[in-house]
């Protein structure tokens, strides 16, 4: 099953944080490897994660904050996806 870019980008932090199961990791990586926009977005997110790790000393956010941010990110990507007109 091919994944939608918005679904991949909503879950990219799960992949970066190694917080997804092997099947999900495989599906995300397969899509990212074939999709130029997702490769670029993944690279930017990876650099951001690296910068945050260096500057924040690897501190981990509280679980409640992580859950709220994950929900907000998924909501944002869903809202963006509903505004995109399909190419003809």
WOMO-V282105 format. One record per residue. N is the residue number from 0. RES is the residue in one small letter. PSI is psi as a letter, one per 40 degrees, with the letter a starting at -180 (999 if undefined). OMEGA is omega in whole degrees, -180 to 180 (* if undefined). D_LAST is the distance of its C-alpha to the last C-alpha in Angstrom with 1 decimal. Layout:
n-><N;N>
res-><RES;RES>
psi-><PSI;PSI>
omega-><OMEGA;OMEGA>
d_last-><D_LAST;D_LAST>
This chain:
n-><0;1;2;3;4;5;6;7;8;9;10;11;12;13;14;15;16;17;18;19;20;21;22;23;24;25;26;27;28;29;30;31;32;33;34;35;36;37;38;39;40;41;42;43;44;45;46;47;48;49;50;51;52;53;54;55;56;57;58;59;60;61;62;63;64;65;66;67;68;69;70;71;72;73;74;75;76;77;78;79;80;81;82;83;84;85;86;87>
res-><x;x;x;x;x;x;x;x;x;x;x;x;x;x;x;x;x;x;x;x;x;x;x;x;x;x;x;x;x;x;x;x;x;x;x;x;x;x;x;x;x;x;x;x;x;x;x;x;x;x;x;x;x;x;x;x;x;x;x;x;x;x;x;x;x;x;x;x;x;x;x;x;x;x;x;x;x;x;x;x;x;x;x;x;x;x;x;x>
psi-><h;h;i;i;d;d;d;d;d;d;e;d;d;d;d;d;e;f;f;i;i;d;d;d;d;d;d;d;d;d;d;d;d;e;h;d;d;d;d;d;d;d;d;d;d;d;d;d;d;d;d;d;d;d;d;e;f;e;i;h;i;i;d;d;d;d;d;d;d;d;d;d;d;d;d;d;d;d;d;d;d;e;e;h;h;i;i;999>
omega-><-179;-178;176;-178;-179;178;179;-178;177;-177;-176;179;174;178;-180;-179;-179;-177;177;-180;-175;-180;179;179;-180;179;180;-179;180;179;-179;-179;-178;-171;-177;179;180;175;-179;-180;179;180;178;180;179;178;178;179;179;179;179;179;180;-174;-177;177;178;177;-178;179;176;-178;-178;178;179;179;179;179;178;179;180;179;180;179;180;180;178;180;178;-178;-178;-179;-176;177;179;178;180;*>
d_last-><22.1;19.4;19.7;17.2;17.7;19.1;21.6;22.7;23.2;25.1;27.4;27.9;31.3;32.4;31.8;33.5;36.4;36.7;36.6;34.4;35.4;35.0;32.2;30.1;31.1;30.0;26.5;26.0;27.3;25.3;22.0;23.3;24.5;21.1;19.0;19.7;18.9;21.0;23.7;24.0;24.2;26.7;28.8;29.0;30.0;32.5;34.0;34.3;36.0;38.4;39.2;39.9;42.0;44.1;44.6;45.1;47.4;45.4;46.3;44.4;43.0;44.4;42.6;42.0;40.3;38.1;37.0;36.2;34.2;32.3;31.5;30.5;28.2;26.4;26.2;24.8;22.0;21.3;21.2;18.9;16.5;16.5;15.5;12.3;9.1;6.4;3.8;0.0>
